[in-house]
């Protein structure tokens, strides 16, 4: 399922206009991204938790030249599924 499929299913199941469903989905994604950018976690009970994880920097190699490079530390979004979501799949 892609974002357009999600919007269409939301519109169909909730009786919304497709435009309104698109605004709801986009707004949800924007709020989650903004919270993660601020360093907060987003906890959706029964679904899961979105958190920001920090990847350590280190040394690496350029595969084309073999030259050693420095990899900067970075922040990555992570998702931990909730128990209810995991249970619904099994």
ZIPE-V318813 format. One line per field, one symbol per residue. phi: phi as a letter, one per 30 degrees, with the letter a starting at -180 (. if undefined). psi: psi as a letter, one per 30 degrees, with the letter a starting at -180 (. if undefined). burial: + if it has 9 or more other C-alpha atoms within 8 Angstrom, else -. A space follows every 10 residues. Layout:
BEGIN
phi = ???
psi = ???
burial = ???
END
This chain:
BEGIN
phi = .cdddddddd dddcicdedd dddddddddd ddddddddjd cccceiclbc bccccddlcb bdddciddbc cddbcbdbbc ddeddddddc
psi = kaeeeeeeee eeffhlkeee eeeeeeeeee eeeeeeefgl ljjjkfeakk lkkkkkaaka kjfefgkklk klklkkklkj kleeeeeff.
burial = -----+++-+ +----+-+-+ ++--+----- -+--++---+ ++----++++ ++----+--- -+-------- --+---+--- +++-++----
END
